[in-house]
Amino acid sequence: MGFHTFKRSSWKDRPDGRYVKDITGVQALMMNIFINRTDSEVYLSDKIDATELVKYLERKNAEHPEYKTTIFHCMLTGITRMVMERPFLNRFIQGRRMYERYEVGLAFIAKRQFADGAEESLMALTPGPEDTLDSISKTIVGDVTRMRKNPENHTGSDAVIDSLAKLPRLLLMFVTKIIRILDFWGHLPHFVWETDTNYATVLASNLGSIKCPSVYHHLNNYGTNSIMVTIGTLHKEEMLMEDGTRQMRDVIDIGATLDERIADGFYFARSLKLIKYIFANPEMLDKPLGEPSGFEYK
């Protein structure tokens, strides 16, 4: 799956986003003072208690041994539910204007082979309100399996990037300059951005799959991606519980880099609480993403 295109309802809309008129004065100023996305980064690092999720996955994978549902699949599903329930997270800044995407776009990078020097492939999907963990997991497993079975077959963004990389340097400089100008004004051709990970709501990096901790990862000024998430390894760690006791729990470190112009810190903090709530109640992942979580924001 890639990102879809929609008809504009206003001349200020983009093919990939609806113009947001009602913004605060602070946001309007920030878009013109901090022009680049990398100038507006905020980074958070936290730990998620995944004890209940681990138990849930053990039961779930015993039911379908033909393929494995992973913590990464759960994280992407939880993030999608969070964004659908917290729509400010689906906004982006481009051309000194704020837009809200028509859909939630997820993207991640997968190694074609687990070897030094192996190429990476750009993967994108757009879950809908009717999707659940099962449908998202099957899509990811299927896409990654097909890619690794044909490591030399480049499609989508990979094919576009390969074609551009073959251009002479001066011509490549000219083409990329034109792309940036068209993107600023919202006229970039659909085939350029439809599967480009830099145009996703959330770009995720599953560092746990290569036994690496979560790290800070910058945003990019190119594209519209406003949230970068890194997911570290699952490990045991002693945690202080609400009743004052200390217990050894299954823990995942996560890091997130966000464009502070799309929402304030209060909104981001509440969104993180929702992710923790989902992982503490993983059966919620079996429900359609469009259903309200029932989480009480305190």
Buried (B, 14 or more C-beta within 10 A) or exposed (E): BBBEEBEBEEEBBBBBBBBBEEBEEEBBEBBEEBEEBEBBBEEBBBBBBBBBBBEBBEEBEEEEEEEEBBBBBBBBBBBBBBBBBBEBBBBBBBBEBBBBBBBBBBBBEBBBEEEEEEEEBBBBBBBBEEBBBBBBBBBBBEBBEEBBEEEEEBEBBBEBEEEBEEEEEEEEEEEEEEBEEBBEEBEBEEEBBBBBBBBBBBBBBBBBBEEBBBEEBEBBEBBBBBBBBBBBBBBEEEBEEEEEEEEEBBBBBBBBBBBBBBBBEEEBEBBBBBBBBBBBBBEBBEBEBEBEBEBEEE
